[in-house]
C-alpha cells in the first residue's frame, strides 16, 4: 500500500531536529517530530520541555482542537483544569477534551512532555479566570 496524498511515511531520529523556542510559549522549548508534515497538517506531535522557571504560567485559556493529549515523559507539571488542580507526573497521560478551560501554572526544571494535537493549526483562546490558581511549589535553583 502506498502513501496517500494526505499522509506519508515519516521517521525522525533524535539528531534530525532540535529544540527551538518558536512555539506557543516563550518559557518552553519545542521539538517537531515530523508528524505535521507527514499528515498534511492534520496532526501535530512535538516534544515540549521547560526552558525558563515558571513565573506567570500560561494564563487561563482553552484550545479549539479536535484532539489534544499530553504524555509526561520527565518531571511534572501542575495544571488547573477548570476548578480542579491536577498534578501530571512522568508516565501520566492527560486527554484535554475540546474546549476545556485550563492553566499550566507550575512545572519542574526537568519537565518534558509529548504533545499530540489535531489539527496542527489549533487555536488558543484566552478565557476569564475560572478560579484562583495556587502558588508555585518550589522555585528552581
Order of alpha helices (4+ residues) and beta strands (2+ residues): beta-alpha-beta-beta-beta-beta-beta-beta-beta-beta-beta
